[in-house]
Amino acid sequence: MPEAPQPLSADRPRFSQLWLAESLRLRETLWGPLEDASEVRRARSEGRNFTERLLLRAQYLAQREKLDLLMVRWSRASRLTLAGMALIAIFAGVAAALGALGDGTRAVNVNLALAALLGLNTLTFALWLLSFFISDGGSWLGECWLWLTRKLARGPDLALAPRALVEVLGRNSALRWLFGTISHGLWTIALSSMLLTMATILATRRYSFNWETTLLSPDAFVTFTTMLGWLPSRLGFAMPAEDIIRASDGLQILPATAHAYWSSWLIGCVVVYGLVPRAIAMLASGLMARRRLAAITLDPSLPGYAELRDRLEPFSEHTGIDSPATPGFQAHITPPEQPAHRPGQSVLVGIELAPDMVWPPPGFPGHVADLGIIDSRHQRKTLLEHLQACPPGRLLMVCDARQTPDRGTIALLADLGSLSAMAQVVLYAGGGQDSPADTRISMWRQRLAAADFQPEQIRSDLRSAIEWLSDATPVVQEPRP
């Protein structure tokens, strides 16, 4: 089974990235696109091409929407389902051995015993081989495993995981090999438990064996037995001689050594014609599944991906308005502007402050960068792009505690806080007479806490916050590419 998605990291397996991206694509196709301005900005700054940016966007959105954790839950449930099916296979093998051999009170008909032990296995194995020429099925145990995991998946988001898995695996014919690995693996477990049970009861009970036929002659049964026993005999399993086969018609009394030969012949047939083919098919399917999984790539032309190309990989970046030349116009070389702050420097920024608030605040230290007050959407975008390229060491965000916090402001604070190693928010009242009500302060704290801000990151005293900001030691960092 493919590895489940893990928490975001640079060494996430490639298949897990594709699986996660497909789950998000299906979700957005079914329920509409998600708000992804911050995730797109991060993906554009870190990804080298369109495919990498698609995968990065999917990972960041999946982390935000907790979709990756849901996929981990489904993966665990699917493994438990597979373990349960393996346990059932063990009991089925034990039951088949006990049913074929009985309790030893009656002679064992080798014809019926061999049919009971290998009949269903041989039929399903032949259907799997024919599936290569007729259809893509044949691994019904693997399909049963997927059906059970879908039934156990509760909730629309959790049900996306198996659907996305089928979509990704189906693009490179990896699905049939994965199902084949599961199906042959379960049969291998069942046959192994069957052999262990046979060896145990044959070693602890006395059994007698015979053959019975009405239509066939003894010569036909001798030929059939000899043909089946030829290959096991080459692997060291004993085979009854021709005279013992003829004498095992149930009408004569045979010595104990003859029944020992029949026991070895029966076990050898199960090993050679049951266990070995299944084990070889399991290994071959596993190797093919591994190769096909490694060759799976993301198809950027799929609906849900193609629409993101202009945003993740724009043909050009906006550099300003090119106005027509006027009489006397002459271009001049302009010295490059210095960045608003150095990477790792402490930064102060105001978020939608009222006009009556004094800015910068009293006691503002000179070594701290002041990025001003952010009011418009354009200022927000510019600030986020700047901090993405030059992450600050400490970031202090000043908010007007007299205003009611809205979702847009909280989202901006969360985006800004994620771009700094140490970030704090000050709920500032401006020092006037109108102090904010306790209920409004409580509302700010609740919504900031919902955005994963810790209590120690939320302050009400601007002076102590400025002291915290000025105590920082500048950290030298390289700008992000």
C-alpha positions as CSV (number, residue, x, y, z in Angstrom):
1,M,0.0,0.0,0.0
2,P,1.3,3.5,-0.8
3,E,2.7,5.5,2.0
4,A,0.2,7.9,3.6
5,P,0.7,11.7,3.5
6,Q,2.9,12.9,6.3
7,P,3.1,16.4,7.9
8,L,4.6,19.0,5.6
9,S,8.3,18.6,5.0
10,A,10.8,18.9,2.2
11,D,11.4,15.1,2.1
12,R,7.7,14.2,1.6
13,P,7.6,11.2,-0.8
14,R,6.6,12.1,-4.3
15,F,3.6,9.9,-4.5
16,S,2.2,11.4,-1.3
17,Q,2.5,14.8,-2.8
18,L,0.6,13.7,-5.9
19,W,-2.0,11.9,-3.8
20,L,-2.5,15.0,-1.6
21,A,-2.7,17.3,-4.7
22,E,-5.3,15.1,-6.3
23,S,-7.4,15.0,-3.1
24,L,-7.4,18.8,-3.0
25,R,-8.3,19.0,-6.7
26,L,-11.3,16.8,-6.2
27,R,-12.4,18.8,-3.3
28,E,-12.2,22.1,-5.1
29,T,-14.0,20.5,-8.1
30,L,-16.9,19.3,-6.0
31,W,-17.3,22.3,-3.6
32,G,-15.6,25.2,-5.3
33,P,-12.1,26.8,-5.1
34,L,-10.6,27.7,-1.7
35,E,-9.2,31.2,-0.8
36,D,-5.5,30.7,-1.5
37,A,-3.8,34.1,-1.8
38,S,-1.3,33.4,0.9
39,E,-0.6,29.8,-0.3
40,V,-0.2,30.9,-3.9
41,R,2.3,33.6,-2.8
42,R,4.3,31.1,-0.8
43,A,4.3,28.5,-3.6
44,R,5.4,31.1,-6.2
45,S,8.3,32.1,-4.0
46,E,9.5,28.5,-3.3
47,G,8.6,26.5,-6.4
48,R,10.8,26.5,-9.5
49,N,8.2,25.5,-12.0
50,F,4.5,25.1,-12.4
51,T,4.3,21.5,-11.2
52,E,6.3,22.2,-8.1
53,R,4.1,25.2,-7.3
54,L,1.0,23.2,-7.8
55,L,2.2,20.6,-5.3
56,L,3.3,23.3,-2.8
57,R,0.0,25.1,-3.0
58,A,-1.8,21.8,-2.4
59,Q,0.4,21.0,0.6
60,Y,-0.1,24.4,2.2
61,L,-3.9,24.4,1.6
62,A,-4.2,20.8,2.9
63,Q,-2.3,21.7,6.1
64,R,-4.6,24.8,6.6
65,E,-7.8,22.8,5.9
66,K,-6.5,19.7,7.9
67,L,-7.0,17.6,4.8
68,D,-3.6,16.0,5.3
69,L,-4.5,14.8,8.8
70,L,-7.8,13.3,7.4
71,M,-5.8,11.4,4.8
72,V,-3.5,10.1,7.6
73,R,-6.6,8.9,9.4
74,W,-7.9,7.1,6.4
75,S,-4.5,5.5,5.8
76,R,-4.5,4.1,9.3
77,A,-8.0,2.8,8.9
78,S,-7.1,1.2,5.6
79,R,-4.1,-0.5,7.2
80,L,-6.3,-1.8,10.0
81,T,-8.8,-3.1,7.4
82,L,-5.9,-4.9,5.6
83,A,-4.8,-6.4,8.9
84,G,-8.3,-7.6,9.5
85,M,-8.5,-9.2,6.1
86,A,-5.1,-10.9,6.8
87,L,-6.5,-12.3,10.0
88,I,-9.5,-13.7,8.2
89,A,-7.2,-15.2,5.6
90,I,-5.3,-17.0,8.4
91,F,-8.6,-18.5,9.8
92,A,-9.7,-19.4,6.3
93,G,-6.5,-21.3,5.7
94,V,-6.9,-23.2,9.0
95,A,-10.5,-24.0,8.3
96,A,-9.7,-25.3,4.7
97,A,-7.0,-27.6,6.1
98,L,-9.3,-29.0,8.8
99,G,-12.1,-29.4,6.4
100,A,-10.1,-31.2,3.8
101,L,-8.4,-33.7,6.2
102,G,-11.1,-34.1,8.7
103,D,-10.5,-35.5,12.2
104,G,-8.8,-38.7,11.2
105,T,-11.7,-41.0,11.9
106,R,-12.3,-41.6,8.2
107,A,-10.0,-42.1,5.2
108,V,-9.1,-39.0,3.3
109,N,-10.1,-39.0,-0.4
110,V,-7.0,-37.4,-2.0
111,N,-9.1,-36.2,-5.0
112,L,-11.5,-34.3,-2.9
113,A,-8.8,-33.1,-0.4
114,L,-6.7,-31.6,-3.2
115,A,-9.8,-30.0,-4.8
116,A,-10.7,-28.5,-1.4
117,L,-7.2,-27.2,-0.7
118,L,-6.4,-25.8,-4.2
119,G,-9.7,-25.5,-6.1
120,L,-10.7,-21.9,-5.3
121,N,-7.1,-20.7,-5.3
122,T,-6.4,-22.2,-8.7
123,L,-9.6,-20.7,-10.1
124,T,-8.9,-17.2,-8.9
125,F,-5.3,-17.3,-10.0
126,A,-6.4,-18.4,-13.5
127,L,-8.9,-15.5,-13.6
128,W,-6.1,-13.1,-12.6
129,L,-3.9,-14.4,-15.5
130,L,-6.8,-14.1,-17.9
131,S,-7.4,-10.5,-16.8
132,F,-4.3,-9.4,-18.7
133,F,-6.0,-10.4,-21.9
134,I,-9.6,-9.7,-21.1
135,S,-10.0,-6.9,-18.6
136,D,-8.2,-5.0,-15.8
137,G,-9.9,-7.0,-13.0
138,G,-9.0,-10.3,-11.5
139,S,-7.7,-9.1,-8.1
140,W,-11.0,-9.2,-6.3
141,L,-9.5,-9.3,-2.8
142,G,-7.7,-6.0,-3.5
143,E,-10.9,-4.5,-4.8
144,C,-12.7,-5.8,-1.7
145,W,-10.1,-4.0,0.5
146,L,-10.8,-0.7,-1.3
147,W,-14.6,-1.2,-1.0
148,L,-14.3,-1.8,2.7
149,T,-12.1,1.3,3.2
150,R,-14.7,3.4,1.4
151,K,-17.5,2.0,3.5
152,L,-15.5,2.9,6.7
153,A,-14.7,6.4,5.5
154,R,-17.0,8.8,7.3
155,G,-17.6,12.3,6.0
156,P,-17.1,13.9,2.6
157,D,-13.5,15.0,3.1
158,L,-12.4,11.5,4.4
159,A,-14.1,9.8,1.4
160,L,-11.9,11.9,-0.9
161,A,-8.8,9.9,0.0
162,P,-9.7,6.5,-1.6
163,R,-11.2,8.3,-4.6
164,A,-8.0,10.3,-5.1
165,L,-5.9,7.2,-4.6
166,V,-7.8,5.5,-7.4
167,E,-7.5,8.5,-9.7
168,V,-3.7,8.8,-9.2
169,L,-3.0,5.1,-9.5
170,G,-5.1,4.7,-12.6
171,R,-3.1,7.2,-14.6
172,N,-0.1,4.8,-15.0
173,S,-1.8,1.4,-14.6
174,A,-0.5,1.1,-11.1
175,L,-3.9,0.3,-9.6
176,R,-4.1,-3.2,-10.9
177,W,-0.6,-4.0,-9.6
178,L,-1.4,-2.6,-6.2
179,F,-4.6,-4.6,-6.1
180,G,-2.6,-7.7,-7.3
181,T,-0.1,-7.3,-4.5
182,I,-2.8,-7.1,-1.9
183,S,-4.8,-10.0,-3.4
184,H,-1.8,-12.3,-3.8
185,G,-0.5,-11.3,-0.4
186,L,-3.7,-12.4,1.3
187,W,-3.8,-15.7,-0.6
188,T,-0.1,-16.3,0.4
189,I,-1.1,-15.8,4.0
190,A,-4.0,-18.2,3.7
191,L,-2.0,-20.9,2.0
192,S,0.8,-20.5,4.5
193,S,-1.6,-21.0,7.4
194,M,-3.1,-23.9,5.5
195,L,0.3,-25.6,5.2
196,L,1.2,-25.0,8.8
197,T,-2.1,-26.5,9.9
198,M,-1.7,-29.5,7.6
199,A,1.8,-30.2,8.9
200,T,0.6,-29.9,12.5
201,I,-2.3,-32.2,12.3
202,L,-0.6,-34.7,10.0
203,A,2.2,-34.9,12.6
204,T,-0.1,-35.4,15.6
205,R,-2.8,-37.6,14.1
206,R,-2.9,-40.8,12.1
207,Y,-4.6,-40.4,8.7
208,S,-5.2,-42.9,5.9
209,F,-5.5,-41.9,2.3
210,N,-7.2,-43.5,-0.8
211,W,-8.7,-42.6,-4.1
212,E,-12.2,-43.4,-5.4
213,T,-13.5,-43.3,-9.0
214,T,-16.4,-44.8,-10.9
215,L,-15.8,-43.6,-14.4
216,L,-12.0,-43.5,-14.6
217,S,-9.7,-46.5,-14.7
218,P,-6.9,-47.0,-12.2
219,D,-4.4,-46.3,-14.9
220,A,-5.8,-42.8,-15.4
221,F,-5.5,-42.0,-11.7
222,V,-1.9,-43.3,-11.7
223,T,-1.0,-41.1,-14.6
224,F,-2.8,-38.1,-13.0
225,T,-1.0,-38.6,-9.6
226,T,2.4,-39.1,-11.2
227,M,2.1,-36.0,-13.3
228,L,1.1,-33.8,-10.3
229,G,3.8,-35.3,-8.1
230,W,6.7,-35.0,-10.7
231,L,7.5,-31.3,-9.9
232,P,7.2,-31.6,-6.1
233,S,9.4,-34.7,-6.2
234,R,12.1,-32.5,-7.8
235,L,11.9,-30.2,-4.8
236,G,12.4,-33.1,-2.3
237,F,8.8,-34.1,-1.5
238,A,8.1,-37.8,-1.5
239,M,5.8,-39.3,-4.1
240,P,4.0,-42.7,-3.7
241,A,5.2,-45.4,-6.1
242,E,2.9,-46.8,-8.8
243,D,2.1,-49.9,-6.9
244,I,1.2,-47.9,-3.8
245,I,-1.1,-45.6,-6.0
246,R,-2.9,-48.7,-7.4
247,A,-3.3,-50.2,-4.0
248,S,-4.8,-47.1,-2.5
249,D,-8.2,-47.8,-3.9
250,G,-9.8,-48.2,-0.4
251,L,-10.2,-51.9,-0.8
252,Q,-6.8,-52.9,0.6
253,I,-4.9,-52.3,3.8
254,L,-1.8,-50.2,3.3
255,P,1.3,-49.9,5.5
256,A,1.9,-46.6,7.5
257,T,4.7,-45.7,5.1
258,A,2.3,-45.6,2.2
259,H,0.1,-43.0,4.0
260,A,3.3,-41.0,4.8
261,Y,4.0,-40.9,1.1
262,W,0.5,-39.6,0.4
263,S,0.9,-36.9,3.1
264,S,4.1,-35.7,1.6
265,W,2.5,-35.7,-1.9
266,L,-0.4,-33.7,-0.8
267,I,1.7,-31.1,1.0
268,G,4.1,-30.9,-2.0
269,C,1.2,-30.2,-4.3
270,V,-0.1,-27.4,-2.1
271,V,3.4,-25.8,-1.9
272,V,4.2,-26.1,-5.6
273,Y,0.9,-25.4,-7.2
274,G,-0.5,-23.1,-4.5
275,L,1.9,-21.2,-2.3
276,V,4.9,-20.8,-4.7
277,P,2.8,-19.3,-7.6
278,R,1.1,-16.9,-5.3
279,A,4.3,-15.8,-3.7
280,I,5.9,-15.2,-7.1
281,A,2.9,-13.3,-8.2
282,M,2.9,-11.2,-5.0
283,L,6.6,-10.3,-5.5
284,A,6.2,-9.5,-9.2
285,S,3.1,-7.4,-8.5
286,G,4.9,-5.6,-5.7
287,L,7.9,-4.8,-8.0
288,M,5.6,-3.6,-10.8
289,A,3.6,-1.5,-8.4
290,R,6.8,0.1,-7.1
291,R,8.0,0.9,-10.6
292,R,4.6,2.3,-11.7
293,L,4.3,4.4,-8.6
294,A,7.7,5.9,-9.2
295,A,6.8,6.8,-12.8
296,I,3.5,8.6,-11.9
297,T,3.6,12.3,-12.7
298,L,1.2,15.2,-12.2
299,D,-0.9,16.1,-15.3
300,P,-1.1,19.9,-15.3
301,S,-3.8,19.9,-18.0
302,L,-6.4,18.4,-15.7
303,P,-9.4,20.5,-14.7
304,G,-8.6,22.3,-11.5
305,Y,-4.9,22.5,-12.4
306,A,-4.9,24.3,-15.7
307,E,-6.9,27.2,-14.3
308,L,-4.1,27.9,-11.8
309,R,-1.3,28.4,-14.4
310,D,-1.8,32.1,-14.8
311,R,-1.6,32.6,-11.0
312,L,1.2,30.3,-10.2
313,E,3.3,30.9,-13.3
314,P,2.4,34.3,-14.8
315,F,3.9,35.1,-18.1
316,S,5.1,38.5,-16.7
317,E,5.2,40.4,-13.5
318,H,3.6,43.8,-13.2
319,T,6.3,46.5,-12.9
320,G,4.2,49.7,-13.1
321,I,2.2,51.8,-15.5
322,D,3.9,52.7,-18.7
323,S,2.6,56.2,-19.5
324,P,3.1,57.7,-23.0
325,A,6.1,60.0,-23.4
326,T,5.4,63.7,-23.1
327,P,7.3,66.6,-24.6
328,G,10.6,67.1,-22.8
329,F,10.4,63.7,-21.2
330,Q,13.8,62.2,-20.5
331,A,14.5,59.0,-18.6
332,H,17.2,59.1,-15.9
333,I,19.1,56.5,-14.0
334,T,17.6,56.2,-10.5
335,P,19.5,54.7,-7.6
336,P,17.9,51.5,-6.4
337,E,15.7,51.9,-3.4
338,Q,16.8,50.3,-0.2
339,P,14.5,47.6,1.3
340,A,12.2,48.7,4.1
341,H,14.2,46.4,6.4
342,R,17.0,43.9,6.4
343,P,16.3,40.2,6.7
344,G,16.3,39.3,10.4
345,Q,15.7,42.9,11.6
346,S,12.9,43.7,14.1
347,V,9.8,45.2,12.4
348,L,6.9,47.2,13.6
349,V,3.7,47.6,11.6
350,G,0.3,49.0,12.3
351,I,-2.9,47.3,11.1
352,E,-5.9,49.6,10.2
353,L,-5.3,52.1,13.0
354,A,-7.5,55.1,13.5
355,P,-6.3,58.5,12.5
356,D,-6.1,59.8,16.1
357,M,-3.4,57.3,17.0
358,V,0.1,58.6,17.1
359,W,2.5,56.8,14.8
360,P,5.1,55.8,15.3
361,P,4.4,55.2,19.0
362,P,6.4,57.1,21.6
363,G,9.7,55.4,22.6
364,F,10.1,53.8,19.2
365,P,13.8,52.6,18.9
366,G,15.8,53.7,16.0
367,H,17.2,50.2,15.1
368,V,13.7,48.8,14.5
369,A,12.2,49.1,11.0
370,D,8.8,50.9,10.8
371,L,6.7,49.6,8.0
372,G,3.9,52.1,8.6
373,I,0.2,51.6,8.9
374,I,-1.5,49.1,6.5
375,D,-5.0,50.0,5.3
376,S,-5.6,49.1,1.7
377,R,-5.5,45.7,-0.1
378,H,-2.6,46.8,-2.2
379,Q,-0.6,47.7,1.0
380,R,-1.4,44.2,2.4
381,K,-0.2,42.5,-0.7
382,T,3.0,44.5,-0.9
383,L,3.8,44.0,2.8
384,L,3.2,40.2,2.5
385,E,5.4,39.9,-0.5
386,H,8.1,42.0,1.1
387,L,8.1,39.9,4.4
388,Q,8.1,36.7,2.3
389,A,11.4,37.8,0.7
390,C,12.9,39.4,3.8
391,P,11.6,37.6,6.9
392,P,11.9,39.7,10.1
393,G,13.5,38.4,13.3
394,R,10.8,39.9,15.5
395,L,7.5,41.3,14.3
396,L,5.2,43.5,16.3
397,M,1.7,44.1,14.9
398,V,-0.3,46.9,16.4
399,C,-4.1,46.7,16.1
400,D,-6.9,49.1,17.2
401,A,-8.6,47.4,20.1
402,R,-11.6,49.7,19.8
403,Q,-12.6,48.2,16.5
404,T,-14.4,44.9,16.1
405,P,-12.1,42.2,14.7
406,D,-13.2,40.9,11.3
407,R,-12.1,37.8,9.4
408,G,-9.9,39.7,7.0
409,T,-7.9,41.4,9.7
410,I,-7.4,38.1,11.6
411,A,-6.4,36.4,8.3
412,L,-3.8,39.2,7.7
413,L,-2.4,38.9,11.2
414,A,-2.1,35.1,10.8
415,D,-0.3,35.5,7.4
416,L,2.1,38.0,8.8
417,G,2.7,36.0,12.0
418,S,3.6,32.9,9.9
419,L,6.4,34.9,8.1
420,S,8.3,35.7,11.3
421,A,10.0,33.4,13.8
422,M,8.7,35.6,16.7
423,A,5.5,37.6,16.3
424,Q,3.3,39.4,18.8
425,V,0.1,41.4,18.5
426,V,-0.7,44.5,20.6
427,L,-4.4,45.5,21.2
428,Y,-3.8,49.2,21.4
429,A,-6.4,51.7,22.4
430,G,-4.5,54.8,21.4
431,G,-4.1,56.3,24.8
432,G,-7.4,58.3,24.6
433,Q,-10.4,58.5,26.8
434,D,-12.5,55.9,25.0
435,S,-11.1,52.6,26.2
436,P,-12.4,49.5,24.5
437,A,-14.9,47.4,26.3
438,D,-13.8,44.1,28.0
439,T,-16.1,42.2,25.7
440,R,-14.4,43.6,22.6
441,I,-10.9,42.7,24.0
442,S,-12.2,39.3,24.8
443,M,-13.5,38.9,21.2
444,W,-10.0,39.9,19.9
445,R,-8.3,37.3,22.1
446,Q,-10.8,34.6,21.1
447,R,-10.4,35.1,17.4
448,L,-6.6,35.4,17.6
449,A,-6.5,32.2,19.7
450,A,-8.6,30.5,16.9
451,A,-5.9,31.6,14.5
452,D,-3.3,29.7,16.6
453,F,-1.9,32.7,18.4
454,Q,-0.6,31.8,21.8
455,P,-1.7,33.8,24.9
456,E,1.8,35.1,25.4
457,Q,1.8,36.5,21.8
458,I,-1.1,38.9,22.6
459,R,-0.4,42.1,24.6
460,S,-2.4,45.1,25.7
461,D,0.5,47.3,26.9
462,L,2.2,48.9,23.9
463,R,5.2,50.2,26.0
464,S,6.2,46.7,27.1
465,A,5.7,45.4,23.6
466,I,8.1,48.1,22.2
467,E,10.6,47.1,24.9
468,W,10.3,43.4,23.8
469,L,10.8,44.5,20.2
470,S,13.8,46.7,20.9
471,D,15.6,44.0,23.0
472,A,16.0,41.8,19.9
473,T,19.4,41.1,18.6
474,P,19.5,41.6,14.8
475,V,19.9,38.3,13.0
476,V,21.6,38.2,9.6
477,Q,19.6,36.1,7.1
478,E,19.8,35.7,3.3
479,P,16.8,37.0,1.4
480,R,14.5,34.3,0.1
481,P,14.8,33.6,-3.6
